[in-house]
Protein backbone atom coordinates (compact mmCIF):
# COMPACT_ATOMS: atom_id res chain seq x y z
CA UNK A 1 0.00 0.00 0.00
CA UNK A 2 1.36 3.40 -0.97
CA UNK A 3 2.08 5.57 2.06
CA UNK A 4 0.58 9.04 2.19
CA UNK A 5 3.28 10.27 4.58
CA UNK A 6 6.58 8.71 5.55
CA UNK A 7 9.29 10.12 7.79
CA UNK A 8 12.81 8.76 7.36
CA UNK A 9 15.24 9.23 10.26
CA UNK A 10 13.62 12.61 10.92
CA UNK A 11 15.51 14.92 13.25
CA UNK A 12 14.65 18.51 14.07
CA UNK A 13 16.19 21.25 16.20
CA UNK A 14 14.81 24.68 16.94
CA UNK A 15 17.35 27.49 16.45
CA UNK A 16 19.72 24.97 14.84
CA UNK A 17 23.35 26.01 14.65
CA UNK A 18 23.09 28.58 17.44
CA UNK A 19 24.04 28.52 21.10
CA UNK A 20 20.30 28.26 21.88
CA UNK A 21 19.72 25.12 19.79
CA UNK A 22 17.05 22.80 21.21
CA UNK A 23 16.68 19.26 19.89
CA UNK A 24 12.98 18.46 19.43
CA UNK A 25 12.87 15.24 17.37
CA UNK A 26 15.23 12.26 17.33
CA UNK A 27 15.33 9.75 14.44
CA UNK A 28 11.58 9.50 13.86
CA UNK A 29 10.45 6.79 11.43
CA UNK A 30 6.70 6.67 10.97
CA UNK A 31 4.23 6.06 8.14
CA UNK A 32 0.67 7.26 7.60
CA UNK A 33 -1.40 4.89 5.46
CA UNK A 34 -4.32 5.79 3.18
CA UNK A 35 -7.70 5.68 4.89
CA UNK A 36 -6.47 5.12 8.43
CA UNK A 37 -7.14 7.17 11.53
CA UNK A 38 -3.85 7.56 13.36
CA UNK A 39 -3.45 9.07 16.82
CA UNK A 40 -0.22 10.75 17.87
CA UNK A 41 -0.14 11.30 21.60
CA UNK A 42 2.23 12.28 24.37
CA UNK A 43 2.63 14.84 27.11
CA UNK A 44 3.05 18.54 26.34
CA UNK A 45 6.57 19.01 25.04
CA UNK A 46 6.82 15.43 23.78
CA UNK A 47 7.34 16.58 20.18
CA UNK A 48 4.02 15.59 18.65
CA UNK A 49 3.13 19.07 17.33
CA UNK A 50 6.64 19.54 15.97
CA UNK A 51 6.29 16.22 14.17
CA UNK A 52 2.88 17.15 12.76
CA UNK A 53 4.19 20.42 11.34
CA UNK A 54 6.59 18.41 9.19
CA UNK A 55 3.74 16.54 7.52
CA UNK A 56 2.81 19.41 5.19
CA UNK A 57 6.08 21.30 5.10
CA UNK A 58 5.46 23.91 7.78
CA UNK A 59 8.79 22.75 9.21
CA UNK A 60 11.75 21.33 7.28
CA UNK A 61 13.85 18.51 8.78
CA UNK A 62 17.22 19.37 10.28
CA UNK A 63 18.24 15.90 9.16
CA UNK A 64 16.42 13.01 7.52
CA UNK A 65 13.42 13.42 5.26
CA UNK A 66 9.62 13.59 5.07
CA UNK A 67 7.99 12.13 1.95
CA UNK A 68 4.37 12.97 1.06
CA UNK A 69 2.99 10.94 -1.87
CA UNK A 70 6.51 10.58 -3.23
CA UNK A 71 7.43 14.26 -2.76
CA UNK A 72 10.10 15.41 -0.30
CA UNK A 73 9.24 18.37 1.90
CA UNK A 74 12.89 19.39 1.71
CA UNK A 75 12.27 20.56 -1.86
CA UNK A 76 10.43 23.90 -1.64
CA UNK A 77 9.04 23.41 -5.14
CA UNK A 78 6.98 20.48 -3.79
CA UNK A 79 5.27 22.35 -0.96
CA UNK A 80 2.26 23.57 -2.95
CA UNK A 81 1.42 20.05 -4.12
CA UNK A 82 2.11 18.59 -0.67
CA UNK A 83 -0.37 21.00 0.93
CA UNK A 84 -3.04 19.87 -1.51
CA UNK A 85 -2.57 16.38 -0.10
CA UNK A 86 -2.20 17.22 3.61
CA UNK A 87 -4.35 19.87 5.33
CA UNK A 88 -3.72 21.16 8.87
CA UNK A 89 -6.21 22.16 11.55
CA UNK A 90 -4.73 23.77 14.67
CA UNK A 91 -5.95 23.76 18.27
CA UNK A 92 -6.97 27.44 18.26
CA UNK A 93 -9.59 27.97 15.52
CA UNK A 94 -9.40 31.76 15.87
CA UNK A 95 -6.05 31.55 14.09
CA UNK A 96 -7.76 30.06 11.02
CA UNK A 97 -11.04 32.01 10.87
CA UNK A 98 -10.59 35.26 8.95
CA UNK A 99 -13.88 36.10 7.21
CA UNK A 100 -17.04 37.84 8.39
CA UNK A 101 -19.43 34.91 7.82
CA UNK A 102 -19.00 31.16 7.96
CA UNK A 103 -19.51 30.29 4.29
CA UNK A 104 -16.94 32.89 3.21
CA UNK A 105 -14.46 31.42 5.65
CA UNK A 106 -14.97 27.91 4.26
CA UNK A 107 -14.60 29.26 0.71
CA UNK A 108 -11.23 30.89 1.45
CA UNK A 109 -9.12 27.77 0.89
CA UNK A 110 -10.75 26.70 -2.40
CA UNK A 111 -10.51 30.28 -3.67
CA UNK A 112 -6.75 30.19 -3.06
CA UNK A 113 -6.59 27.04 -5.16
CA UNK A 114 -7.86 29.11 -8.08
CA UNK A 115 -11.01 27.03 -8.57
CA UNK A 116 -13.99 28.33 -10.60
CA UNK A 117 -16.83 29.86 -8.57
CA UNK A 118 -19.21 27.01 -9.41
CA UNK A 119 -16.83 24.43 -7.91
CA UNK A 120 -16.12 26.64 -4.88
CA UNK A 121 -19.86 26.85 -4.14
CA UNK A 122 -20.17 23.10 -4.57
CA UNK A 123 -17.29 22.43 -2.17
CA UNK A 124 -18.60 24.88 0.43
CA UNK A 125 -22.06 23.28 0.29
CA UNK A 126 -20.53 19.82 0.57
CA UNK A 127 -18.35 20.76 3.57
CA UNK A 128 -21.29 22.42 5.36
CA UNK A 129 -23.49 19.39 4.74
CA UNK A 130 -20.81 16.85 5.70
CA UNK A 131 -20.25 18.51 9.07
CA UNK A 132 -23.92 19.40 9.65
CA UNK A 133 -23.17 23.14 9.66
CA UNK A 134 -25.79 24.38 7.18
CA UNK A 135 -27.63 26.32 9.88
CA UNK A 136 -24.46 28.32 10.58
CA UNK A 137 -23.82 29.28 6.94
CA UNK A 138 -24.51 33.00 7.38
CA UNK A 139 -23.36 33.34 11.00
CA UNK A 140 -20.37 35.53 11.92
CA UNK A 141 -17.65 33.26 13.37
CA UNK A 142 -17.41 35.55 16.42
CA UNK A 143 -20.97 34.49 17.37
CA UNK A 144 -20.07 30.80 17.50
CA UNK A 145 -19.10 28.62 20.44
CA UNK A 146 -15.53 27.34 20.62
CA UNK A 147 -16.67 23.92 19.41
CA UNK A 148 -18.57 25.42 16.47
CA UNK A 149 -15.54 27.52 15.52
CA UNK A 150 -13.40 24.41 15.45
CA UNK A 151 -15.96 22.65 13.26
CA UNK A 152 -15.86 25.59 10.83
CA UNK A 153 -12.04 25.48 10.79
CA UNK A 154 -12.23 21.78 9.92
CA UNK A 155 -14.80 22.54 7.21
CA UNK A 156 -12.47 25.14 5.70
CA UNK A 157 -9.72 22.55 5.32
CA UNK A 158 -12.21 19.89 4.21
CA UNK A 159 -13.41 22.12 1.36
CA UNK A 160 -9.91 21.94 -0.11
CA UNK A 161 -10.45 18.17 -0.39
CA UNK A 162 -7.11 16.95 0.99
CA UNK A 163 -6.44 13.23 1.13
CA UNK A 164 -5.20 13.61 4.69
CA UNK A 165 -6.16 15.97 7.50
CA UNK A 166 -3.86 16.57 10.45
CA UNK A 167 -5.79 17.74 13.51
CA UNK A 168 -3.40 19.25 16.07
CA UNK A 169 -5.15 18.88 19.44
CA UNK A 170 -8.44 20.18 17.99
CA UNK A 171 -10.36 19.59 21.24
CA UNK A 172 -7.77 20.98 23.67
CA UNK A 173 -9.72 24.13 24.60
CA UNK A 174 -13.26 22.76 24.28
CA UNK A 175 -15.85 21.74 26.84
CA UNK A 176 -17.01 18.08 26.88
CA UNK A 177 -19.83 18.72 24.41
CA UNK A 178 -17.50 20.52 22.01
CA UNK A 179 -14.91 17.74 22.29
CA UNK A 180 -17.55 15.12 21.53
CA UNK A 181 -18.85 17.00 18.47
CA UNK A 182 -15.39 17.57 16.99
CA UNK A 183 -14.36 13.96 17.62
CA UNK A 184 -17.56 12.62 16.07
CA UNK A 185 -16.97 14.78 12.99
CA UNK A 186 -13.39 13.53 12.71
CA UNK A 187 -14.47 9.89 12.91
CA UNK A 188 -17.23 10.49 10.36
CA UNK A 189 -14.82 12.12 7.89
CA UNK A 190 -12.58 9.07 8.19
CA UNK A 191 -15.19 6.31 8.12
CA UNK A 192 -17.74 7.81 5.70
CA UNK A 193 -15.67 10.10 3.49
CA UNK A 194 -12.50 8.00 3.45
CA UNK A 195 -10.24 10.87 4.51
CA UNK A 196 -7.04 9.87 6.28
CA UNK A 197 -6.99 11.49 9.72
CA UNK A 198 -3.95 12.15 11.91
CA UNK A 199 -5.24 13.14 15.35
CA UNK A 200 -2.91 14.72 17.88
CA UNK A 201 -4.37 14.44 21.37
CA UNK A 202 -3.59 13.73 25.00
CA UNK A 203 -7.15 12.52 25.70
CA UNK A 204 -7.02 8.73 25.79
CA UNK A 205 -10.79 8.46 25.35
CA UNK A 206 -10.28 10.00 21.88
CA UNK A 207 -7.47 7.64 20.95
CA UNK A 208 -9.71 4.57 21.25
CA UNK A 209 -11.53 5.59 18.05
CA UNK A 210 -8.31 5.39 16.01
CA UNK A 211 -6.99 2.42 14.04
CA UNK A 212 -3.44 2.92 15.28
CA UNK A 213 -1.59 5.12 17.73
CA UNK A 214 1.95 6.23 18.50
CA UNK A 215 3.29 7.68 21.74
CA UNK A 216 5.93 10.40 21.71
CA UNK A 217 8.14 11.16 24.70
CA UNK A 218 10.96 13.70 24.84
CA UNK A 219 11.16 13.90 21.06
CA UNK A 220 11.31 10.16 20.52
CA UNK A 221 8.78 7.68 19.22
CA UNK A 222 8.44 5.27 22.14
CA UNK A 223 5.44 3.04 21.35
CA UNK A 224 3.22 2.27 18.38
CA UNK A 225 0.45 -0.20 17.67
CA UNK A 226 -3.32 -0.45 17.95
CA UNK A 227 -4.90 1.26 20.99
CA UNK A 228 -5.82 -2.15 22.35
CA UNK A 229 -2.20 -3.36 22.09
CA UNK A 230 -0.79 -0.19 23.61
CA UNK A 231 -3.11 -0.06 26.62
CA UNK A 232 -2.27 -3.64 27.56
CA UNK A 233 1.13 -2.16 28.48
CA UNK A 234 -0.42 0.12 31.08
CA UNK A 235 2.73 0.50 33.17
CA UNK A 236 4.74 1.74 30.17
CA UNK A 237 1.97 4.16 29.21
CA UNK A 238 1.79 5.60 32.72
CA UNK A 239 5.60 5.98 32.86
CA UNK A 240 5.27 8.48 30.00
CA UNK A 241 2.76 10.55 31.96
CA UNK A 242 -0.32 9.35 30.14
CA UNK A 243 -3.53 7.93 31.53
CA UNK A 244 -5.65 5.00 30.36
CA UNK A 245 -9.15 5.17 28.86
CA UNK A 246 -11.91 5.13 31.47
CA UNK A 247 -13.17 1.71 30.33
CA UNK A 248 -9.68 0.22 30.60
CA UNK A 249 -9.37 1.63 34.14
CA UNK A 250 -12.70 0.09 35.15
CA UNK A 251 -11.84 -3.28 33.60
CA UNK A 252 -8.52 -3.36 35.47
CA UNK A 253 -10.25 -2.50 38.75
CA UNK A 254 -12.82 -5.25 38.27
CA UNK A 255 -10.06 -7.76 37.59
CA UNK A 256 -8.32 -6.75 40.82
CA UNK A 257 -11.61 -7.43 42.64
CA UNK A 258 -11.73 -10.94 41.19
CA UNK A 259 -14.18 -10.43 38.34
CA UNK A 260 -13.29 -12.27 35.13
CA UNK A 261 -13.32 -9.30 32.76
CA UNK A 262 -11.18 -9.13 29.61
CA UNK A 263 -8.06 -7.01 30.26
CA UNK A 264 -7.96 -5.34 26.84
CA UNK A 265 -11.32 -3.50 26.91
CA UNK A 266 -11.34 0.03 25.51
CA UNK A 267 -14.96 0.64 24.45
CA UNK A 268 -18.01 1.06 26.69
CA UNK A 269 -20.01 -1.50 24.70
CA UNK A 270 -17.32 -4.12 25.30
CA UNK A 271 -17.43 -3.53 29.05
CA UNK A 272 -21.23 -3.79 29.11
CA UNK A 273 -21.07 -7.04 27.14
CA UNK A 274 -18.50 -8.50 29.57
CA UNK A 275 -20.58 -7.51 32.59
CA UNK A 276 -23.74 -9.02 31.06
CA UNK A 277 -21.93 -12.30 30.53
CA UNK A 278 -20.83 -12.32 34.17
CA UNK A 279 -24.43 -11.92 35.26
C-alpha positions, 0 to 999 in steps of 0.5 A, a space after each residue: 500500500 502506498 504511504 501518504 506520509 513517511 518520515 525517514 530518520 527525521 531529526 529537528 532542532 529549533 534554532 539549529 546552529 546557534 548557542 540556543 539550539 534545542 533538539 525536538 525530534 530524534 530519528 523518527 520513522 513513521 508512516 501514515 497509510 491511506 484511509 487510516 485514523 492515526 493518533 499521535 499522543 504524548 505529554 506537552 513538550 513530547 514533540 508531537 506538534 513539531 512532528 505534525 508540522 513536518 507533515 505538510 512542510 510547515 517545518 523542514 527537517 534538520 536531518 532526515 526526510 519527510 515524503 508525502 505521496 513521493 514528494 520530499 518536503 525538503 524541496 520547496 518546489 513540492 510544498 504547494 502540491 504537498 499542501 493539496 494532499 495534507 491539510 492542517 487544523 490547529 488547536 486554536 480555531 481563531 487563528 484560522 477564521 478570517 472572514 465575516 461569515 462562515 460560508 466565506 471562511 470555508 470558501 477561502 481555501 478553495 478560492 486560493 486554489 484558483 477554482 472556478 466559482 461554481 466548484 467553490 460553491 459546490 465544495 462549500 455546500 458539501 463541507 457544510 453538509 458533511 459537518 452538519 453546519 448548514 444552519 451556521 452558513 450566514 453566521 459571523 464566526 465571532 458568534 459561534 461557540 468554541 466547538 462550532 468555531 473548530 468545526 468551521 475550521 475543519 470545514 475550511 480545510 475539508 473544502 480543499 479536499 485533501 487526502 489527509 487531515 492533520 488535527 493538532 489537538 483540535 479539542 484541547 480548549 473545548 468543553 465536553 460537548 464541544 470535544 464530543 462533536 469535533 471527535 464525532 466529525 473527525 471519525 465520520 470524515 474518516 469512516 464515511 468520506 475516506 479521509 485519512 486522519 492524523 489526530 494529535 491528542 492527549 485525551 485517551 478516550 479519543 485515541 480509542 476511536 483510532 486504528 493505530 496510535 503512536 506515543 511520543 516522549 521527549 522527542 522520541 517515538 516510544 510506542 506504536 500499535 493499535 490502541 488495544 495493544 498499547 493499553 495492555 502495556 499500562 505501566 509503560 503508558 503511565 511511565 510516560 505521563 499518560 492515563 488510560 481510557 476510562 473503560 480500561 481503568 474500570 476493567 482493570 479494577 474489576 479484575 483486581 476485585 476478582 471479576 473475570 473481565 477481559 483485560 484489553 477493553 477500551 470501548 463502553 459497549 465491550 465492558 457492558 457485554 462482559 458484565 452481562 456475561 458475568 451476570 
